[in-house]
């Protein structure tokens, strides 16, 4: 007897159809799985055998061969358990044949008692199933809300018995259908509750974060310990606008592929990733078994905060150069090559020297010239060249730390909500101006279109020329100055880029020479 059941596999953040073919023949009892299965797929024979028996069905004592087509693609994960079990029941005559094998696709891990457990990567596979015209997807109840966000009819089930009864048309058998648009939102992260007004002083750094948030520019914060670098970085998500519907879907797809926990709907808050400086190149960029996404992809649509930037491995930092510029990362391995989105906002924070006190008004720097040169050489020129905004922070005066805006003469600090309003308005101006899907932020304006969107008058051209000669700015640096100036102009609702906008943008490149 031969049975066929539709399912899906994962390739990066994309799903692809998998036909589960099961042949039952005479001979010595056995269970063989072919089609490049990984360990989890091969072990499904034991889970399926116990689940079928404990669900009240008979497991046939026949020679069973399972083929997962296409055979040339490696199959990973435990979500093939449910379609394999249904193919066993169909081939053995315990589940009537019918249109269900063509109308529905199936995903889910089986426990030994026949109950269904949630799996990862549902959103990517459901999106592919929706595009291919399936009437619905049957999967674990915990995954149903995520699948329903694609518009596909998603039916959640608790057990193999419930699925089989539904397909057989048993009286009273029904599965719960998840409705799109009613998913619970992601809980607000701790970083989202932090407010920019908590940071005393550091007006220039706050302005730099506002410009970075408005245009999607990478930021480097350099200053002594306790100057507020980490506090500022952790408050950046609070001034970013919420994810759009398209961004939410793309971000959720990445997290759904990576995380083993299930979720109820889309990611609504922008990601904030802060890996430790001991993170490897694979952890940052992606790869390893299954070529899973790294931190640069998990931060897609949000913020990647690298504290103690100079302490990260040189190879890991250099590997970030391509995704910082292209907004994507290609993970190439011997068995698979996958592409992940990686359009994140990088915030790096580092001390100016090994002891941390270089440039401090009171505490002297104890580093030798050799130690200083070795420390600062950890951030290469090509890496710094890709960071649009570089700001030096000084120690916070006691009057700023202890006083109020009325007593210390400083203007009252703006809240994150106040800054977010300007950021949202600036981003809307960019979307209206570009009207394109491939880039909607100034940080990603292609060089071919940069001159059209950032026209300069003769005074601006002369100013850039003088800066290039005086500071040795590369062609990439000049392009990035123009992009930042365009963002400054958008924050002021100015259609053109003036000398004043260029001047502010150029002051953020001063740390290109921080090693001197």
N, C-alpha and C positions, 0 to 999 in steps of 0.2 A: 504494500500500500504506500502511496505517496501523498504527502500533504505539503501545502505551501502557505506561509503566513508572512505578512509584511511587517517589517520593523525598520529601524534607522540606526546608523552609526554616526560617529563624530570624527570630523577631520578639522582640527583647529576649532574655530567658532562657527563652523558650518556643518550642517547635517547632510547625510547622503543616504539614499534608500538601500536597505539590505533585505534580500529575499531569504527567509529561513525555509530551506527545503529539508524535509525529513522523509527518509525511505525506511520502510520496515520490511525485512525479509526473513526467510528461514535460516536455520543454522544455529550455531552456538550463540547464546545471549551475549550481547555486547552493546556498547554505546560509544560511537566515535564521532568527534566533531572536527570538521575540516573547514578550510576557508581562512587560513591565517588567524586562528583564535589566540588570544593571550591567555595567561594563567586563569584569570577570573572567568573567561568564557569556557575554558576546558573544564573547570570545576563545576560548571552549571549542571553537568550530568548528575552529580550527587545531590545537588539542591533540588533539581527537577524530579528525580526519582522519589525522594522522600516527600516532596510537596504533593505529587500526584497521589501517592498512597495515603497520606494523611488527610487528603481532601475527600476521601471516600471513593476514589477511582482505582482501577486495576492498572498496574504498570506492566506492560506486555513483556513476556520473556522471549523476545525476538532479537534479531541482530538489527540495531538501529544506527543509521548513518545520518548525521546532520551536516548540511552544507550551508555556509553563510556566504551568499553571493552578493557582490562580485568577489571572487576568490583571491584576486590580487591585492585587495585592500585589507590591511591588518584590522582585526576587530578587537576592541577593548571594552571592558566594563561588564557589569553584571545585569544590565538591562535587557539582555536577550533571554533571560530565564522564562519570562511569561510567554513570549511567542514560541519558544521551544516546547514548553509544556502543552500549549494549545495544539501545536502540531502533533505531539504524541497522542493526545486525546482524539484528534481528528483522524489520524491514520489508523488508530485502533478501533474506530467506530464508536467510541464512547461520546463523541461530540458530533452531531449531525453536520454534514457538509452543507454549505449554503453560500449566499452572497457575502456573508460577514468577512470571509477571507479576502475579498476584494474591496469591501467598503471601508474597513477599519485597519489601522496599524496599531501595533502593540509594543509597550515598553514596561519594564518593571522587574525588580529583583524579588525572588521568592525566598521566604523563610522556610525552614524544614516542615513547619506545620501548615504550609500553604498560604500564609498571609503575604501581602505585598509590602515591600519596603521601597521608599523613595530613592531615586537615582539622580545623578547630576547631568547637566547638559540638555535638559528638557527643552528650553526655549529654542535653541538652535535646531533641534530635530523637529519640533512642532512647526517651526516656520517653514522648513522644507516640505513637511507633509501638507501644510496648508496650500503651498504653491503648486503641489502636484495633484490637488483635487480630491483628497480623501474625504469621506463623509465625516470622519471623526477619528480620534485617538483614544485608546483605552489604556490607562496607566494608573499607578498608585494614586490614592485620593490626595495625598500631600502634594503631589506634583501637578494636580489638575489646574489650579489657579494660574500657575506659571504658563502652562500650555495654552490656556484660554486667552492670554494676552495677544496672541497672534491672530485671533479671529477664528481659529479652528475649534470645532466642537470637541471639547475634552470631557471624557467620562471617567470619573474617579472610582476606583474599586478598592476593596479592603482585602480581597483574597482571590485565589485562583477559582474556588468554587463559585463565588459571586460572578466572575467573568463568564465562566462556562455556562452557568444557568441563564445569564442574560443572552448569550449567543444562541443557546438552545431554545430560547423562547419559553422558558418555564413560567408558569403562572405566578405573577407577583414579583418576578425577578426584574430588578431595575438598578441602574447605576446612577450615581449623582452626577449631573451635568454642571460643570463650572461655568459661570457667566463672566464674559470679559467685562472689565471696567469696575469690578467689585473687589479687586484684590486689596489686601491690606498693604499699606505703604511701609517701606523700610523705616525702622525707628531712627530718630535723629541721633547722629553720632555725638560723642563727647566734644569733638572739635567743632561741631556745628553750634553748640551752645556757648562757646567762648566768644567774647565781644572785644572788638578792637579798642574800645575805650578803656579796657583793663590795662593797656600798655601805657606807662607814663613816659612822656617825652617822645623822642625818636620820630619827629614830624616828617623828616625826609624819608625814612624807611616806610612809614605809613603811606606816604604819597606814592612811593615806588610800588608798594603792593597794590594800590588802587589802579595804577597804570598797568601793572602786570595782569590783574584780574580783568580789566577792560579789554585788553588786546591779546591775552593768552601768551604773554612773554615769560620766558624763564628768568629766575631771579637768583642772585648770589648775595648772601648777607655775610659780611666779614666784620668781626668785632671781638672785644675781650669777653671773658666769661661774665655772665650776668647782665649783659647789655640788652637782652630781650630778643635775641635771634629766634629762639625756639617759640617764645610766646607769640611773636609776630607770625611765624610760619603756621602755627596751629590755628590762628584766627583767619587765615586766608580763605578757607572754605565758607566762612560766614559772610563774606562780601561777594561771593560768586552767585549768580542767578541759579535758580533751580534747573534741573535737566529738562530739556525739551522732550517731547514724546519719542522722537527719533533717537536722541542721545540716550534716553533711558533704556530703550530696547537694546541698543548696541552695547551699553555698559552691562546690562543684565546678562547678555549672552556670554560675555567674557567671564563674569563671576559665576554663572551657572555651569560653565565648562570646568572651572577651576575648583569650586567648592563642593565638598561632599554633602554639606547640609542642604536641605531643601528650603525654598522660600515661597512666600505667598504673594506673588505678583512682581512688579518691576522695582528695580532700585530707583528710588526717588531722590535721594541725597547724593551729592557729588562725592566720589570716593576720596578718602584721605589715607594715603599709604605712607608709612614711616618705618622702613626696614632698618635694622641695626647695621652699623658700619662693618660688621663681620660678614655681611651677606655676600654670597659668591656671585660670580658672573651669571651662572645659570639661574640663581634666584632672582636676579635683577632683570635679565633679558628674557629668560624662558628656556625651556628645553628639558633635559632629563628624560626619564621613562615617559613615553607618550607625548613628548614635546609639548608639555603644558605651558600655559602663559606665565610670564614673570611679573615682577612688580611694575614694570613700565606699562604693561597691558592692564593690570588690575587697577592702575591709576588712570586709565583712559576716561576722559571726560572730567577728571578731577585733579587732585594735587598729589605729587610725589615729593615728599619731604625727606631729604638726605641730610640728617644732622651729622656734624663732624665729617663734613664732606672729604676733607683731606686724609681722613683715616680709612676711607674705603680703598679696596684694592685697585691698583692702577689699571689692570686689565678690565675689571668690571666697569670702571668709569669710562674708559675709552670705548667700550662696547656700546655705551649709551649715545655716542655721537650721532650715529645714523638714525635711530628712532627719534631723537630730539629734533632733528631737522625734517624728517619725512613723515612723522606721525604714524608710523607703522613699523613692525619688526618682523623679519622673516627668520623663523627658526628652522634650520636645515639639519637634519639628521640622516643617518644611513638609511633608515626605513621610512622616513616621512619628512616632508617639507611643508610647513604650515605658516600662514601669515596671520598675525594678530594686530588689531588696531592698537596704537600707542600714542594717542594725541593727549598728552598730559601737560600739566603746568609744573615744571621743576622748580623747587625751592631748595637751594643748598645753603647750609650754614656752616661756617668754619671759623676757627680762631686765626689771628694773623700770624702766629708763630707757635712753636711747640709749647712754650710756657704760657702763652695766651696774652701777655701783657705788653706786646709791642705797640707803641703809640699811646699807652695809657698815661694820663697826666700826672699820676702820682707813683704808681708801682713801676719799677724799672724792669725792662726785659733782660732776662738772664741767658738768652740763647746765643750761642756762638754763631759767627757768620756761616760756617759750614753747616751747622744744624738748621739754621734758618733757610739757607738755599735748598737743602735736601727736602725740608718740609714743604716749601712753597712750590717745588718742582713736581709735587704729586698731582697738581692740577695743571695739565698741559695747556699750551697755547691754543691748539685746536678746540679743546673742550671749552675754555674760557671764551673763545671767539663765538661760540654758539649760545652763550648766555647773554641775553639782551640787556638785562638790568643788573648792575653790580653796585652794591651800596656798602659803604663803610659806616659802621655804627661806633659811636663813642660811648664811654661809661656814662650812666645816667646820674646827673647831679643829685645830691641829697634833697635839694629844694624841690626838684621835680618828683622825686619818689615820695616825699612826705607831705608836700603841699597840695593845695587845691588850685583850681584855675583862677579863683579870685585872689588868693594870697601870693601866688608866685608870679603873677603877671602873664601867665601863658593862656592862650585861648582855650576854651573848653574842648576836650577831645571828642571827636565825632564817634557815634556808635556805628556798629557794623551795618545796621539797617539804613542809616543815612548814606553811607558810602555805597551800599549795594544799589540804591536807587540810581546813582550816577553811572555805576558800572552797567546796569541793565539798559539804560538809555544809550550808552556808548555802543554796546553790542548790537542794539537794534539798528543804530545808524550804519554799522558795518554790514549787517544783513541786507538792509535796504540798498546799500551802495553796490555790493557785490552781486547779489541775486544769483548765487551759485551754490551748489552742494559740496563741491570739492574743497572749498575754503570759505569760512565765514568769519574768520578772525584776522586781524592785521598781521599777527605773527606768522601766518602761513601764506601771505601774498606771494605768488610766484615772481621771481626776478623779471620775467618777461612783462608782467603787468604792474610792476612796482612804480615805474615812472608815470604811468597813466593815473594811478591813484594817489601819488605823492608828488605832484608837480611843485617845483621850486622856482622862486623868482631869482634874478641874478644875485641878490644879496645872500640868499640861502645857499646857492651853489658856491659862492666865494667862501662862505663860512665853513661848509663841508670840506672844501679844498684845503683851507688853512688847518683844519683839524686833522685831516689825513696826513699832511706834511709834518705837523708838530707831534702828533701822537703815534704816527706809524700805523694808522688804521688800515686793515685789509679791506678788500672789496666786499667780503661778507660782512665785516663790521659796519661799513658804510650803509649797506642794505638794511642792516638791523637798526641802525640809527634812524633811517627813514621810516621803518615800520613803527618804531616807538614814537617818533614824532607824529605820525599819522594817528596813533592812539591818543596822544595828548590833545591833538586837535579835536578828535571825536568827543573827548570828555568835556571840551568847551563848546561843543556843537558848532565847530568852525569847519567850513567846507574846504578850506585851503590849509596848507602847511606853511607856517610863517617862521621867521628867524627865531622868535621866542620859543616856538615848539621845538625847533632843532636844538636850541641851547639847552633846554631841559633834558632832551633825549641824550645829548652828548655827555652831560654830567654823570649819566649812569654807566658810561664806559670807562670811567677813571680807573677802575681796578684791573683793566687789561694789563696794567704794569705793576700789579701788586707785589711781584717778586723783586722789584728793583729797590 
